[in-house]
């Protein structure tokens, strides 16, 4: 599976409670073939950056569009991980 960073733009002020509830809904509705790895919230910009594994970008885009309407997808980038341990 490929790895992706998804950048979300909040359309309004989003509370921590709303983020937690959205995360619970995402976890309950994850289809086979998608894995949510990490997320980071940028409170000063009401933005989120999420790390995913998915078979392809289109599947991820479709799922996120339906599952997280309060955080529209701004852009998805396919990425390759680099581990700091590799360079010791």
C-alpha positions in Angstrom: 0.0 0.0 0.0 1.1 3.5 -0.7 1.5 6.2 2.0 -0.2 9.6 1.8 -0.2 12.9 3.6 -3.6 14.6 3.5 -3.9 18.3 4.2 -7.3 19.4 5.4 -8.6 23.0 5.6 -11.1 23.8 8.3 -14.1 25.8 7.1 -14.7 27.3 10.5 -13.4 27.3 14.0 -13.2 23.6 15.1 -13.0 22.6 18.7 -11.0 19.8 20.2 -14.3 18.0 21.0 -15.4 18.1 17.4 -12.1 16.7 16.2 -12.3 13.9 18.7 -15.8 13.0 17.6 -14.9 13.1 13.9 -11.9 10.9 14.7 -14.2 8.4 16.4 -16.5 8.3 13.4 -13.6 7.8 11.0 -12.3 4.9 13.1 -15.7 3.2 13.1 -16.2 3.6 9.4 -12.8 2.7 8.0 -13.2 0.3 5.0 -10.8 -2.5 4.3 -7.7 -1.2 2.5 -7.4 2.1 4.4 -5.3 2.7 7.5 -5.1 5.9 9.4 -1.6 6.2 10.8 -1.2 9.7 12.4 -2.7 13.2 12.5 -1.6 16.6 13.5 -3.8 19.6 14.2 -2.6 23.2 13.5 -4.9 25.2 15.8 -3.7 28.6 14.6 -4.9 27.7 11.0 -7.7 25.3 11.8 -5.9 22.8 9.6 -5.1 19.1 9.9 -2.4 17.0 8.4 -3.1 13.2 8.4 -0.9 10.3 7.4 -2.6 7.3 5.7 -1.9 4.1 3.9 -4.2 3.3 1.0 -4.3 1.3 -2.2 -4.7 4.5 -4.2 -5.4 8.2 -3.8 -8.9 8.0 -5.3 -10.1 5.6 -2.7 -8.7 7.7 0.1 -10.2 10.9 -1.4 -13.7 9.3 -1.7 -13.7 8.1 1.8 -12.5 11.3 3.4 -15.0 13.4 1.4 -17.8 11.5 2.9 -16.4 10.8 6.4 -15.0 14.2 7.4 -17.1 16.9 5.8 -16.0 19.5 8.4 -12.4 19.2 7.2 -12.4 19.4 3.4 -9.4 17.9 1.7 -7.1 20.6 0.4 -4.4 18.3 -1.2 -3.2 14.7 -1.0 0.5 13.9 -1.5 1.9 10.4 -2.0 5.0 10.2 0.2 7.8 7.8 1.0 8.8 7.5 4.7 12.3 8.2 5.9 13.2 6.8 9.3 15.9 8.6 11.4 17.2 5.2 12.6 18.3 4.5 9.0 21.1 7.1 9.4 22.7 6.1 12.6 
